Structures are given as C-alpha cells and as structure tokens.
Amino acid sequence: MDTQTHGIAGQIRHGEFDDSLEAILDAVTERRKATRSVRVAQAFSGLSVGDTVRFNDKTRPKYLVGVEGTITRKRQSKVEVTIGADAGKFRAGSPIVVPVELIDAV
C-alpha cells in the first residue's frame, strides 16, 4: 500500500469521512466490479478449448483444488472443464462448468 492509500485508509478508520461512508462504499463496490470484469475478460480471452488447466485455491469444494482438466467448451464468462481424475463426487471425464477465476492455465 502506498503512502497516499495508507493515509486515506487511516483517515477512514479515524472517522474523518463518516458522513461519506456510503458514497465511499458505493465507489469502491463499483470499482471492484469494473476491475473484476477486466480481469475476467483477460483471463477468458487467454483460454482456448483444449487447454489444460488446474483448479486454484479459490475453488470450492476444496477437494477440487489442484485437480487438472481440459477446457472442452467456452461459454460467456465460464468454461467447461473435463477433469482427468476422480475428485470427490466428480468422476474422471465429468464436465464441470466454472468461472474462469477458479482455474489457472498449466
């Protein structure tokens, strides 16, 4: 965190912006949505059908973390991943539709 950001965060913690907290929260929420959209678009465009991917630590259920699979279909902002090994209730060869944030290219 840079000095300016640290200063703003401290001012918020100390109540200097109490009258504006709702506006600040709205602005932060909007900005988070915008940056998420950019990240998803970048991740989605970098993936192709046939790519090998691995479920990352954002994945739930946890037993899928580290499981590898192959992208078999791209949807709007999600991909269908066919896993290569049994994992929990999912069997090898099962397709799982997931948001791109849950997988990393191998």
C-alpha positions as CSV (number, residue, x, y, z in Angstrom):
1,M,0.0,0.0,0.0
2,D,1.5,3.4,-1.0
3,T,1.7,6.3,1.4
4,Q,-1.4,8.1,-0.1
5,T,-3.6,5.0,0.2
6,H,-2.3,4.3,3.7
7,G,-3.3,7.9,4.6
8,I,-6.8,7.6,3.2
9,A,-7.4,4.3,4.9
10,G,-6.2,5.8,8.2
11,Q,-8.5,8.8,7.8
12,I,-11.4,6.4,7.2
13,R,-10.5,4.4,10.3
14,H,-10.4,7.5,12.4
15,G,-13.8,8.7,11.3
16,E,-12.8,11.6,9.1
17,F,-15.2,10.6,6.4
18,D,-18.0,9.2,8.5
19,D,-20.6,11.4,6.6
20,S,-19.4,10.0,3.3
21,L,-19.0,6.3,4.1
22,E,-22.0,5.2,1.9
23,A,-20.6,7.1,-1.1
24,I,-17.2,5.7,-0.5
25,L,-18.5,2.2,-0.2
26,D,-20.6,2.6,-3.4
27,A,-17.5,3.9,-5.3
28,V,-15.3,1.0,-4.0
29,T,-18.0,-1.5,-5.0
30,E,-18.3,-0.1,-8.5
31,R,-14.6,-0.1,-8.9
32,R,-14.2,-3.7,-7.8
33,K,-16.9,-4.8,-10.2
34,A,-15.2,-2.9,-13.1
35,T,-11.7,-4.3,-12.3
36,R,-13.2,-7.8,-12.0
37,S,-14.8,-7.5,-15.4
38,V,-11.5,-6.6,-16.9
39,R,-9.7,-9.5,-15.2
40,V,-12.4,-12.0,-16.3
41,A,-12.2,-10.8,-19.9
42,Q,-8.4,-11.0,-19.9
43,A,-8.4,-14.5,-18.4
44,F,-11.3,-15.7,-20.7
45,S,-9.5,-14.4,-23.8
46,G,-6.3,-16.2,-22.9
47,L,-8.0,-19.6,-22.7
48,S,-8.9,-21.9,-25.5
49,V,-10.8,-25.2,-26.0
50,G,-8.2,-28.0,-25.5
51,D,-6.1,-26.0,-22.9
52,T,-5.0,-27.9,-19.8
53,V,-6.0,-26.1,-16.6
54,R,-5.7,-26.6,-12.9
55,F,-8.3,-25.6,-10.2
56,N,-6.8,-23.0,-8.0
57,D,-7.2,-22.2,-4.3
58,K,-10.3,-20.1,-4.9
59,T,-12.2,-23.2,-5.8
60,R,-14.9,-24.7,-3.7
61,P,-15.3,-27.6,-2.8
62,K,-11.6,-27.7,-1.7
63,Y,-11.1,-31.3,-3.0
64,L,-11.0,-29.8,-6.5
65,V,-8.0,-27.6,-5.7
66,G,-5.1,-28.9,-7.8
67,V,-7.2,-31.1,-10.0
68,E,-6.3,-30.8,-13.7
69,G,-8.6,-30.9,-16.6
70,T,-9.1,-29.8,-20.2
71,I,-11.3,-27.0,-21.4
72,T,-14.0,-28.6,-23.6
73,R,-16.2,-25.6,-24.1
74,K,-16.2,-21.8,-23.6
75,R,-19.4,-20.1,-22.5
76,Q,-20.0,-16.3,-21.9
77,S,-17.7,-15.9,-18.9
78,K,-17.4,-19.5,-17.8
79,V,-15.7,-22.6,-19.2
80,E,-16.5,-26.2,-19.2
81,V,-13.6,-28.3,-17.8
82,T,-13.5,-32.0,-18.2
83,I,-11.4,-33.4,-15.3
84,G,-8.9,-36.1,-15.8
85,A,-9.2,-37.9,-12.4
86,D,-11.8,-38.7,-9.8
87,A,-12.2,-35.9,-7.3
88,G,-14.9,-36.1,-4.6
89,K,-18.3,-36.5,-6.2
90,F,-16.9,-35.8,-9.7
91,R,-15.6,-38.7,-11.8
92,A,-12.8,-38.6,-14.4
93,G,-14.3,-37.4,-17.6
94,S,-17.0,-35.3,-15.9
95,P,-17.5,-31.8,-17.3
96,I,-17.7,-29.1,-14.7
97,V,-18.8,-25.5,-15.6
98,V,-16.8,-22.9,-13.7
99,P,-16.0,-19.2,-13.7
100,V,-12.5,-18.5,-15.2
101,E,-11.3,-17.1,-11.8
102,L,-11.3,-20.7,-10.4
103,I,-8.8,-22.1,-12.9
104,D,-5.2,-21.4,-14.0
105,A,-3.5,-22.5,-17.2
106,V,-1.0,-25.3,-16.8
